[in-house]
Amino acid sequence: MIILKSHAQILENLGRKTESSSLEDLKKNLFEIESELEERLAELIAQNLVIGEAFNTYNLTYSGRLVVKALKEVEGLIGRPLSWSVKQGFLDPEITYMLQVSIRCQDRVAEEWKEVLEKRGLAKDGKLTEPAKLIYEAYKLGKEAAPTYHSPFNITLEEVQVLFAIATLWEKYKENRAVFPERAQIEKYLTQERKIPEHELYRAKKFDVTPYLYALESLNLVESRLHETEFTVYVLTRFGELVLRDQKVKERSISSRAVKSTTFKIPVSDWYKLAIKEGLLSKAGVTDSGLLYSKLAREIKRKPHLTKLDYDLLGKIPLASAIFISEVVTDTGLEKSKAETSLDKLEALGITEVLGNNAIILTPGGRLLKKAVDRSTKLVNPITPNMIKILKAIIEVGGQKHGKKIQIKDWKAVEKRVGLDPKLFRDEVFLLEQEKYIDKGFLTEAGRLLLEAAEAL
């Protein structure tokens, strides 16, 4: 919503009476803005604050009356519109966004937004004022249909390296059937052939590619399959191929915040700068890379994957309210960059949403997942895509119901449906048993809730 000085003058004038005002009356009363009057009226009509009626007359809509009421309530602080400077505006899209985000955070205003909102009478003592809520209500009633929100996309530089490794090993496979992208060979290739010392991957004393493979599979970039050699191998999906093609031009991480800035045009300067840095935006607009990652965000099929760090951070996010990133960092003692990397992944998986004031809320699927995993764990990867595959296969194969539990009767059919090598299958079942999603041959209520959460994401 945009309300400049001239907009406010028109709204105030129309608000003085209940009946409509003619264009001639408005020109007479607002002679100082006569040259721009019709243009400003059109803008107010477009925002559903004013309605044009028969015989060139105009009146306030319900939304317009809410704004007039708000302006009246803050008049003691900012004065009547006539007294404002020519450049002074009351609302713009960025301020409207601040109100929108603060409403979603139970009226809490981010520290860096307090000054701009307080000087307009829209915030006091860190909370939104009643005029702010009136403005937001008017905006909500009058806004044009916006694109449906969907979770963004992200990939780390380390995950990009694993994609390259998988693609390269399949190329080698054409010449040597003993070389293919199973876990051990991917690790060997990354540490001995494609080693890039500055990457976190190669600083570890004992490198384990497992969490990166899980992360790529959770975002639909690779699939795990049972190879003829009885090893589980990894194959790039069509989405993985698209990412690889883009990364061949310039290898870099892609953050959820940059993708959101590109996709939804959210007016957060830090996110916009990230989108520029990551090559998703340019001065000319959205780049080919920006269009690609927005497309992926819309089309990929997500499966949950949580590392121990992700799991612990999820535990810090309230079930039904917001928490600021700064509060998460303080609570956990993590470096801000490390916390942001993990939170980026949680958002890309559809578990959380990070708002423009750096507050985090859970999505509906995220709330289900939090309920399902609401317990402590010592596992390095407490939730994996393979665990979800197994739970889904158990339901599909079927079993005997005992109250809220399902007895698993045909493990061989489950294993065949999942398509993992025997050792990896046993390892994943062990994880499910450790977390009590499976207990003594039964799919538990917690396991059913986890599967429900996965489907919601």
N, C-alpha and C positions, 0 to 999 in steps of 0.2 A: 504494500500500500504506500502511496506517495501523497503527502499533503504539504504543499508549499504555502507560502504566505497568501498568495492569491486564492488558492483552494480554500484555505481557512476563512478568508473574508467572505467568500460566496456562501460557505456552509453556515457561518454565523448569521449572515443576512437572511438566508432562507429559514433559519431556525427561529426567527423572531415572530413568525406567525404560522398558523397551522394550514392555511390555505395556500394555493400555488401563487407564485410570483411570475409576472410576465417578463420577457426579455427586456422590454423597454424600462420596466421598473428597476430591474437589476442594473441596467446601464446607468440609470439616473442615480441610484444609491451607491454604485461602485464606479463612479466616473474615472477614478484614478487608475483602474485596470480595464477600462472599456476596450482597449485595443486587443487585449488577450482574453476577454471574458468568454467568448463563444468557444475558444479552444479549451479553456480551463473547465467549462461546463461539460464538454465532451469527455474530458479525462475523468471527471467525477462520475459521469454516467457509466463510463467503462468500468469503474471500480464499484458500481452498484451503490453509490452514496447519494446520488441524485437521479431522479426520474424525469424524463422529458414528457410533457403531456400535450393535449390538444391546444391549438391556437398559440403555439410558441410559449408555453408556460412551463415552469419547473417547480418541483417540490422535493423535499427530502424523502429518501427511503427510510425504512426502520434502521438500517445500518448507519445512514447519514445522521439520524437523530442521536444514535449512540455516540458518534464522534463529536457532535456538537455538545452533548452533555459532558464528555470527557474534557473538551477544550474549556468549557465553563468552569469545571472543577479545578483546572490547573491555572486559571487566569491570574490568580493571586501571585503565582510564581513567575509566569512567563509573559503576562500581560495579554491584552486583546490583540488579535491578529494585525490590526491597523498599526500598532506600535512596533511590530517586528521589523527588523531590517529587511531589505529587499532580498538578500541572499538567504535569510533565515528560513529554514523549513522545520516542520514539526515531525514529519515521518518520512522515511525512505525505506527501500526494501531491506536494508541491513538492520535498521532499528526494528522493523516489523519482525524480522527473523529472530532478533534478540528476545522479543516478547513471546514469540512462538515457542522457542526453546525453553525459556524461563517458566512458561506455563507447564510444560512437560516435566519440569523439575520441581513441581509443587511450589511455584512462584519464587523459587530461589534465583537470585541474580548473580551471575559470575562476577568476580572481583573487577575484571577489566572492562565490564560493561556498566558498572555502577554509575560512573560520572556522567556518561552520555544520557542515561535514562533518568538519573536524579535531576538533572538540570531542566528536564522537560516535565518533571512531576510524575514520571512513570515508575519510579522506584524510590523506596525509602527504607533505610536500615537493612539493605540487602534483600528486600522482598518487593514484589510488584505491588503497585498501588491500585485502588479501584479504577481510576481513569485508564490505567494500562489494560485492565481486564475488559473495560468497555471497548477500547480500541481493538483489542484482540478479537472480541466477539463480533465486532463489525467486520473485521478482516475475514474471519472464518465464514460469516454469512455471505460475504460478497466476493470472495476470491474465485477466480476462474478455476476450472478443473485442472488439477496438477497431475503430472505423470505419477503413476502408481509407484510408491517407493519399493525398491527391492535391495537386497544386500549387495554391497560392492564386491570387488575382487582384489586379491593381493597375492603377490609371490615374492619371496626373498631371493637375494642374489645366490644364496647357497642352493635353493631349490632349482634355480635356473641351471646351475652347474650339473645337478643330477639329471635334469631333462636332456642336456647335451650328452651326458655320459650314456644314457639309455639309447639315444638315437645313434651315437657312434658305435656302440657295441652291436646294434642290429646291422649296421653297415659291415662291420667286421665279420659278422655271422655269415654273410654271403660268401666269404672266402674261406672261412674256417668254422665248421659246425660245432667246434668245441668252445667257441666264444659266443656268449649271449648274455643279455642283461638280467642275471639273477643277482641276489643281494651281494654275495662275496665278490663277484667279478666287478660289480659297479663300484664297490669300495676300493678294490685294487686299482681300477682305472683312475678313479678320482685322486687317490693318494700317490700313485706312481707315475701316471701319464699326464693327466690334466691338472696337475697341482698348481694352485695359485696361492702362495703363502699368506697373503694378507687376509684371505677369507677365514672365517671362524671355523669352517670345516677342517682346515688343515693345521690349525693350531692345537687341536685336541690330541692328547697322547694316544688315545685309542678311539679312532674315528668309527662311528656307527651311522650308517646311512638310513637306518630304519625310520626315524621320525620324519626325515625328508620325503621318503617314499610314501609314508602315511599321509603327509601334508599334501603331496601332489595328487594322491588318489582321492583325498577328501574333497578336493576342488575339481574333480572330474578331468584332470590333465593326464593321468595315466590309469591303466587298469592292470591288475594282477591276474595272471593266468597260469594254469598248470601246463608246463612244457612237456614235450615227449620224453625228455630226459628225467622226468619226475621232479624237476626243480620248479619253483614258482618264479616266473619271469614277469617283466614289466613292459607294457606296450603303451606308446603314446596314443591318446585319443585324438580325434580331429581337433579338439580344443588345444591339446598339448602341442600338436603340429603348428597351429596358428601362433601360439606363444613363442615356440622355437623360431619360427620364421621372423617374428618381430625382434626377438632377442639377438638374432644373428647380425642385425644392423648395429645394435648397441646393447650390450649386456648390462642390466641394472635391475634393482628391485622395483616393484610397483606397489604402492601403498593404497590401502582402502580409502584414505582421506583424499588422495589425489583423484582416484576414480570417482568418488562422490562429487568432487568439485567439477569434474568434467561432465558427469551424467546429469546431475540435478542443479547445476549452476548455483550451489549454495554459497552465499557471500561471506566466506571466511578466508581472510587474506593468507593465513599460513597454509591452508589447504590449496589455495590457488597457486601459491609459490611452489609447493610440492609438485603440483600438476605440470607447471612450467619446467621444473628441474627434471622431472621424469619423462618429459617429452610427450605429455598427453595434451597439452595446450601450447599454442604459440600466439603471437600477436594477431595472426590471421584467424584464430579460432581453434576448434578442436582438430587435432592432428589425426592421421590414419591410426596411430597407436592408441590415441584416446578413444576413437570409435571402436577399435578392436576390444579394448578392455571393458568398455561399457557394454558391448555385445556379450562378452563372456559373463559379466555380472548378471545379465538377464537370463542367459540360456543354460549355464552349467547346472548339473544336478549335484547338490552338496551332500556329503556324509560327514557326521561329526568325527573330529579327531582332537583329542586333548592331550597335551604333554602334562607333566606334573606341574609345571609353571602355569599353564593355561588353567588347569584344574583348580589350583590354589587361587588364581585371580578371579575365576568364576565364583568361588566361595566368598569373595569380598563384595560382590555386587549384590545389592539388596533385591529381593524377589519382586517388590512392588513399588520401588522408588528409585531415585537416581543417586549416583555417587560421582564425584569429580575425579578425573585422572590424578590430580595432585593428591587427593585423599588416598587413592589406591597406592600411589608411590610411597606416601608417608607410612601407611599401614604395613606395607610389605618390606620397606627398606630397599627396594629395587632401584637401580638407575632408571631415570625417566625413559631413556631410549629403549631399554630392554623391556620395560613395561608396555611401552607403546607398540613395540613389535608384536608382542603377544596379544595385546588388545586389538591390533590391526587384524590378526588372524581370526580372533573370535568374531569380529564383525563380518569379515569376508565369509565366514561359515554360517552367517545368519543367526548367531547366538546372541549378539549384542548390537546395539546401535550407539555410536558416539555422536553426540549432538554438537552443534557449532560452538557451544560454550565449554567444550571438553567434559561434559557430563556423560556418563554411561548409563544406559538403561538396557534391560533384558527385552528381547523380542518375545512374542508368544511361545515360539519354539524354544527359545533360551530359558524361559521360565520352566517349561516342562523338563528340559535337560537338567536344570539346577535341582529340581525336585528329585530326579532320578539318581543324581550323583552326589546328593547331599550327605556325604560322609568323608572321613579322612582316607587317604590312600598313600602307599609308599611306592606304587608302580611308576615307572618312568613314562609310560604311555597308558594311562588308565582307561582311555577310550580310543579305539582304533576303528577304521573303516571295515576291517575284517571281522571284528566283533559284531558289528551291525549286520554284515552279510550272514554270519552264522545265526544270529537271532532271527533274521528274516527267513532263512532256510528252515529253521526249526518250525516256524509258524506254517510255512508252505508245505512241508512234509507232513506235519500234523502229529498229534499224539493224544493221549488220554487226559482229559481235564480232571483235576482234583482241586475243587474250589477255584482259587485265583491262580493256581499253578498248572503247568502242562507237563506231563511226564514225557520225556524224550525216549521214543522206543526204537527209532531206526537211525542210529548215528551214521551208518554207512551211506544212507541216502542223503543225509545232511551234508556229509563231507563231499560227496560227489557233486551236489548242487552248488556248493561254495567254490570249488575249483582251486584249492590250495594244495601244496604238497603236504604229505602226512605230518612231517615235523612241524611245519608252520601252523597247520590246522590244530595240532595238539597244543602248541604254544598259545594260540589265541583262545582255545577252550579253557586253558589253565587261567588266563587273564580273567575270563568271564566268571570262573569259579572263585577266583581270589576276591573279586568285587561282589560276589553273591548275586550275579545276574542269572547264574545257573547254580543250583545247589542240589547235590546228591541225585543227579539225573533229571532234575525238574527245571523248567524255565520258570523263574520266580516272578512275582509282581513287579519287582524292581527292573527285571529284564524286559518285561512288557512295556513298562513306562519309558525305558530307554529307547526302545524301538519306536514307540509313539512319538517321542521327542525327535528322533532322527527323521521320521516321516514328515513332521511339522516343519523341519528346517528345509 
